[in-house]
């Protein structure tokens, strides 16, 4: 998504939540990974379908709430964007995973999209409050109440097994990418972990997670960069900690994915 700061977009980052609103006609909807949960609602029409958990997820019905779990790849089906309503507004909340946890691990959701009008209305009201700069205590209390409702209605208990079935070898590869985010990992090393050829690894990983390993690592790094910048870390610190050669390399990746520099993003969320 050419994620410019203009074109109908707004960002707010407060108490572990970043909110974003974008008109479908203005967005390119990139392939992304987020380090926390993404909660999405759509007003005034339909958004494009998207690829998630190895399946095509259709446009949600009016009043529905979509939940994306942490570290999962989401890809918009660009060929279907023209069929969506260009005037529709997509509102997203990127929620720190810690806000969803209860000390026993993170919860797992039953599905992806939920027809829950009262929850939809509450999330829409919270977006308005964030955009209008309402009292922080009121907003944080509303967020906490909404998360409690979301978890009670649509999530399994923390620690429940994931409904996605992926080969153990590929899970080990993904774990290696997470734990060596700032290291120079080779494809040979990843193939050795998986116990297969490099060609088979790339093909199998893409089938399981939506993108090949190198792109998954890039998306992980960018998700980490967004979190660090929103927390007040400098561009230089962020680039160094995530394994980029320098600030320029981070900015190139950031601009290619989001249409703005890392510093520009930091200014929009602080």
N, C-alpha and C positions, 0 to 999 in steps of 0.2 A: 504494500500500500504506500503510495507516495504520500507520506503522512505529514503534509505541510501544516503549518500553524494557522493557516487561513482556510478559505474554502469551507466555511461553516463548521469548523472544528473548534472544540473547547476542551481544555484539560484542567483538572483540579486534582491535586495530590494532598490528601490529609488523612491522618490517623490510620495509616496502612492501606489506604484506598486511593487509587487513581481513577478518575472518571473521564470519559471521552464521549463526545457526540459527533457524528459525522453523517452527512447526507449521502445516500447511496450514489447519487450522480457524481459526487466529488471524490469518492474513494476508490482506490485500486485494490484494497484488501489483500495484503501480502500473505505469504506463508509465514507463520509465526509460531514461536514457543514462548509461553509466559511462565515465570517462576511461581506465580500464585494462581488462584482461581480467576476465571473470567465469567462474569454474569452479563448476559446480553438481552436487551429488549428492543423491539422495533415498533416505530410509530408511523402511521400514515401510509402503509403499503407493505410490500414484502422485500426482504433482503435476498441476495443470491444464495443458493444452496452452497454447502461447503463439505470438504472432505475431512473426516475426523474419526479416529479409531478404526481406520481401514474401510470406512463406509461413507457413502454419500448421505448427508443429512439435508433433508428438504427444507424449504422456507418454513419458519414456524407460523402457526395459526395466530390470528390477532389475540392479543392478551397473553401470549406465551412467554416463558422465561427460559433462556438457554444457558446451560452451565458447562464450561470447559474446565477440565481438571489440570493441575499443574504439570508442566513438562511434557504435554502432549502436543503434537504438531497439528495445526489447523491450516487448511488451504482452501481459499475461495475458488470455486469453479468459474474461472473468468469467462468461459464461453457461455455461461448462463447469466452473466450479469445483465445483459441486454433485456432479459425477460423479467428482471426485477423492476420494481417501481423506483425510478430515479429520484422521486421526491420523498421517498421514505427516509426517516431518520433512525439510524442505529445508535443506541446508547449502550456503552459498555462500562463496566466496573472491573478493574483489575484489583483483586483483593489478596492481600498478603496471606499466605497459607497458614500462618500462625493464628490468624483470626478465626479460622475454621476448625482449628484443632482443640481438643479437650484434654491434652496430656497423654493420650493413649494412641497417638498416631492420627493421621489425617483421615477424614471420612471419605467414603466412596459414594458416588451418586448412582441411583437406579438406572437412569437414562441420560438423555442429552437435553431434550426440550420438554417443558412441562406446561400444560394448559392450566394456569393458575392465575386467574384474574386479580384476586386480592393481593397476591404477592407482586404481580406486575405493577399494580397501582402504587404499592408501597415503594417499590424500586424507582418508579418514575418520580414520585414525590421527593425521594432522597436526592435524585439527580437535580431536581429544581432547587432544593435547599443548598446543595453544593455550589451550583452555578450562581445563586443569589448571595452567597456568603453568609448564610444564617448562623446562629449561635453554635459553636463547636460542640458543646455538651449535648444540645438537642440533637444535632446531626449524628454524633457518635452513638447516642442512645437509640436513635431510630435504626442505625445500621445494625447494632447488636440485636435488636428485636427482629429485624428482617432476617438476619443470618440464623437466628434461632428457629424462625418459621421455616426457612428454606431447608435446614438440616432435619427438622422434625418431620417434614412432609415428604422429602425427596431423597434423603441420604441414608445409607447404612451406617451402623456404628463404626467409630474409628477402629482401624485395624482389620476391617473386613477384607476378604480376598477380592482382588481386582477381577471384574467380569471379562477383561480382555485376555485372550489366550495367545501368548507369544512364546516362541521357543526359548528355553533357558539360556542357550548360548547367546542369543541376541540380547537378552536382558543383561547378561554379563558385559557385552560390548557397550550397551547404553550406560551401565554403571561405571565402566572405565572412562567413558567420555565425560560423565558428571564429575568423577573424582580427579581427573587430570585436565581440568578445563584450561589451565594456563600452560600446559605442557605441549611440546611438539610431538604429538603422537603420529606414528606412521600407519598406513593402511596394512602393512605387513603385521604390525603388532596387534591390530584389531582382528585381523584374519586368524592370527594364532590363538587369540582368546576364544574366537568362535569355532575354531577347529575346521575351517573350510577355506576354499580359495578366495582370493580378493574379489573376483567377479561374482562368485556366489554370495559373498557377504553383502556387496553393494545391492544386488538384486533382492536378497532376502530382507535386508534392513529396510529398504524402501517399501517393500510390501507390508512389513510389520508396522512401520512408524510414519510412512508417508514421504520421507525424504531419505537420501543416502547419508551415511555417517558423517561425512565432512560438512554437509549442509546442516545436519542436526547440531553439530558442535557450534557452527556459526550462529545458529538461532539461540542456542543456550547462552553463548557469550553475550549476544545482544540483549537477551532477557536479563542477564546478570548486570549488564551495563545500565539498563534502565533503572533497575532497583538501586544500584549504587549511586547513580546521579540524583535520583529522587530523594535519597537519604542525605544528600549534601556533599558527597565525595566529589573531588575535582576530576576533570577529564583526564589529567595526567595520571592520577592515582588509579582511576578506573582502567585505563588502557594497560598500565603496568601489571595490575593484579590479575587481569583476565588474559594475559599472554599476548597482547598486541605489541608490535615492534615499537610503536610510538603513537602519539595522539592522532597523527595524520591517518594512520591505518584504521584506527577506531572510527574516525570521522568518515572515512570513505565507506566503510561497511554500514555505518549508521545512516548516512545520507542515501545510500543505495536502497536500503530497506524502508526508511521512514521519511525520506524527502527533506530532512533537516540534519544539521550537525549535532553531535553529542552535546555541545555547549548550548545550542539553541533549544534542544529538548530539556536540558536542565533548567533553563530559564522559564519554561512553560509549566513546570511541575513544582517549583519551589515557591 
